[in-house]
Amino acid sequence: MACTSDRSNRLRPLIYLIILVGILLLSFALMQWRLGEPTLRQPSGSSGRKGCEFEATPLGRDSCYFSAFANAERHPKAQYDHSPCPAIANPYLLKLCDRITWRPHMRQFLSRRESMSHFPPPGSEQKDPHGFDQRLYRYLEASHATVSSEDRAVLLCRRATSLDEVDECLYYLVIAHSLRLVDAFSSTQTVIETLCEAMSIPEYRSECWFTLADELSTRTTEENFDRLIELCHRSTRARNYQCFDHLLFTLQEKGAGQAFCSRIPFPNHRHKCFHRLGWIWFKAHDRDTARFEPFCPGKLAPTDQLACNEGAALAYGQDLAVFDDFNTCAGLAAPYVRPCYQGMAEHYYPRRFLPAGCAHFPPEHRVTCLTRYFDLFFIDRTQTPSRCLDKCAEFPEQTELCLERLIQALRISYPEESIRRSRCALLPEPAAGRCQEP
C-alpha cells in the first residue's frame, strides 16, 4: 500500500499538468471560435465549396466560402447552382459576399485566397499568396471595432502595408456601417462619407459611394433623388461602374425609374439610364419575338424616347439569340438594328460563344459583334491594362479595333483626367497618346 501511495503522489503533479494543458487548449479553441483567428496551416488553393466545411476554424470556413465565390469567374467549372454566401457565419463578410452577387465587377479588385487568383490594382505589389486569412482577420477585427470605436477601427486599417490593403479594409468598415443604416440613418451616412473621402484607390472609392447610394435607394423617395444623383456622380467620377443605371433596378421596383432618369442632369448618364429603363420595360412585359415595335411612352422627350427604345431593342436582340436568329435584327428600323445585334452579342458573351460566334453574324454586322465582345471584356478590367493588352494580342487581325475599344473603355471608366492618364500611360504608343487626350 505504501508503494502504491508513493507512486500516486509522484503521478499527481503530472496529472495536474495534463489537466492544466487541457484547460488551456480548450480555452484557446473557444477563443478561436469566438474570434475566428486563423491557424498557421496554409490555406488550400483548391478549396471549393464542398471542401470548406473541413476548414479547422470558423474564419477558415468563411474565407473558403468567400474565396470560392469571389473566384467563380476565374474558374467557370466552379460556378454554383446555389451561392455559398449564406454559409458564411460572419455578418460583415456575408454582406460583402452578397454584394458580389449583383456587383460582379468587384471580383476584379477584392482580395481573397491568392492561390485562387487575384489581380490587384496597378501600383500595388503582389501580396503574400497565402496571406489572405491573416488580412481578413484584421479586416473583420476592424469591422467589429466600429461598434464601439470608429477611431480604433480606422487605426487598425491604417496598419496595413499597402494603399490598396488600407482601402480594402476601409471598405469593410463601410460594409459594417451599411448594416446599421436603418438604426442610425443620418449619423451613419456621415461616417460612410468620411470613409469614402479617405480612400485613394479609385475602385474602392467608387464602390464606397455606390454602396451608400445603393443602400439609400431602398428607402428613398422622389424628394431625395438629388441626393442619389450626387452620390452616383461621386462614384462615377472616381471610377465609372454605371451607378445610375444600377440604381435604376431598385427604383423601378418602386415604380420610380422614369422619374429618376428624368432628374439626371448629365446627358450621357441620362441617356444610359433611359436606355436601361427600356431594357427593363421590355423584359418585364410579354413580347412577341417575331417582331419588334418601339413601345416607350411618347410623352418622353425625343432623345429620352430614342434611348429607351434602343434599350428595348437590345433586350429584343438577347431574346433572338436564344433561337440563333441572326437575320431578324437587320429588318428593324435603322436606329434599332445595331442595338439589336449588340443584344445578341451580350447574350452569347457569358456563354463563351464569342468571339468565334461573331462569324455567324451577317458580314456587315460582325464588327458590331466584335466591338461588343471587346467592350464587355474591357469595361470591368481597365484597372489592369496589361490584361487588356493580352486580349488584344490574341487577335492580331483586329489589333486596331481592339486598341480603339480599350481606349474607349479607359475613357469611360476614368472620367477624371489625372486617373485616366496614369492608366493610359501603360498602353503602347501611339495608343497611349490618343488615350491621354483631354
Buried (B, 14 or more C-beta within 10 A) or exposed (E): EEEEEEEEEEEEEEEEEEEEEEEEEEEEEEEBEEBBBBEEEEBBBEBBBEEBEEBEBBBBBBBBBBBBBBBBBEEEEBEEEEBBBEBBEBBBBBBBBBBBEEBEBBBBBBBBBBBBBBBBBBEBEEBEBBBBBBBBBBBBBBBBBBEEEBEEBBEBBEEBEBBBBBBBBBBBBBBBBBBBBEEEEEEBBEBBBEBBEBBEBBBBBBBBBBBBBBBBBEEBEEEEBEBBBEBBBBBBBBBBBBBBBBBBBBBBEBEBBBEBBBBBEBEEBBBBBBBBBBBBBBBEEEBEEEEBEBBBEEEBEEEBBBBBBBBBBBBBBBBBBEEEBBEBBEEBEEEBBBBBBBBBBBBBBEEEBBBEBBEEBEEEBBBBBBBBBBBBBBBBBBBBBEBBBEBBEEBEEBEEBBBBBBBBBBBBBBBEEEBBBBBBEBBEEEBBEBBBEE
